Amino acid sequence: MNPVTRILLTAFLAITVAIGAGVYFSARDGRSAATSAAEGGPQVVRENSHRLNSAPDGDVTFVEFLDFECEGCRAAYPAVEQLRAQYGQRVSFVARYFPMPGHFNGERAARAVEAAAQQGQFEPMYKMMFETQDQWGEKQVPADDVFRAFATELGLDMAAWDQAYDSPATLDRIQEDVADGTALGVQGTPTFFINGEEVQIQTYADLGTAIDKALAE
């Protein structure tokens, strides 16, 4: 092989590898963008978003993008529950999935919760995940059996739960939330929005202040 041919071949291979890598690493983002575009762009809340409670007469909506394996989300959980108890009659609280790539069981946990949600049991499984996070979080082994035990404990139809847990449609539902979060600029969890605006906080008390401000407007 002459030097010119070798240089051209090397350049061609480098370009091919670069394109392949670009496609691989952008697959998730590309799918997210396509999902958002197909449904009219990113939304903080969608019709199928999971509502922990709805305030029919309230004009304020509180949204959290969360990862069930995220320690920060676990730390925020009691504060969010306190806010729900305090403001639940006037504020709608919405939880959206955003499992982070660095959490081994984050996506599995979201699938477990979504599978429970398909039987009308989103909130009980949502709570169970945070209340038991120290049992399964931050481990590099699959927690499928742990999550299945939770579903059994909740008295779910296990054949239906198993099917939903492994269904591509369940993962697609989670990715819808990830797509919106990514397009909205969510980079970590927990991330909070009130009435469509991201809330920057220093302490969890700031969330109550932000809610009070939104209620007063």
NORTA-V852423 format. One record per backbone hydrogen bond with DSSP energy under -0.5 kcal/mol. CO is the residue of the C=O (numbers start at 1). NH is the residue of the N-H. If there is no record, write none. Layout:
# NORTA-V852423
CO | NH
CO | NH
This chain:
# NORTA-V852423
2 | 6
3 | 7
4 | 8
5 | 9
6 | 10
7 | 11
8 | 12
9 | 13
10 | 14
11 | 15
12 | 16
13 | 17
14 | 18
15 | 19
16 | 20
17 | 21
18 | 22
19 | 23
20 | 24
21 | 25
22 | 26
23 | 27
24 | 27
26 | 30
27 | 31
28 | 32
29 | 33
30 | 34
31 | 35
32 | 36
33 | 37
34 | 38
35 | 39
36 | 41
37 | 40
46 | 49
49 | 51
50 | 52
50 | 95
53 | 93
54 | 56
55 | 58
60 | 92
61 | 195
62 | 94
63 | 193
64 | 66
64 | 96
65 | 190
65 | 191
66 | 98
67 | 70
70 | 74
71 | 75
72 | 76
73 | 77
74 | 78
76 | 80
77 | 81
78 | 82
79 | 83
80 | 84
81 | 85
82 | 86
83 | 87
84 | 88
87 | 90
87 | 91
90 | 60
92 | 62
93 | 52
93 | 53
94 | 64
95 | 50
96 | 66
100 | 103
102 | 104
103 | 106
103 | 107
105 | 109
106 | 110
107 | 111
108 | 112
109 | 113
110 | 114
111 | 115
112 | 116
113 | 117
114 | 118
116 | 119
116 | 121
117 | 120
121 | 125
122 | 126
123 | 127
124 | 128
125 | 129
126 | 130
127 | 131
128 | 132
130 | 133
132 | 135
132 | 136
133 | 136
133 | 137
136 | 139
143 | 147
144 | 148
145 | 149
146 | 150
147 | 151
148 | 152
149 | 153
150 | 154
151 | 156
152 | 155
156 | 158
157 | 161
158 | 162
159 | 163
160 | 164
161 | 165
162 | 166
163 | 167
164 | 167
167 | 170
167 | 171
168 | 172
169 | 173
170 | 174
171 | 175
172 | 176
173 | 177
174 | 178
175 | 179
176 | 180
177 | 181
178 | 182
179 | 183
180 | 184
181 | 186
182 | 185
191 | 65
192 | 199
193 | 63
194 | 197
197 | 194
198 | 200
199 | 192
199 | 201
203 | 206
204 | 207
204 | 208
205 | 209
206 | 210
207 | 211
208 | 212
209 | 213
210 | 214
211 | 215
212 | 216
213 | 217
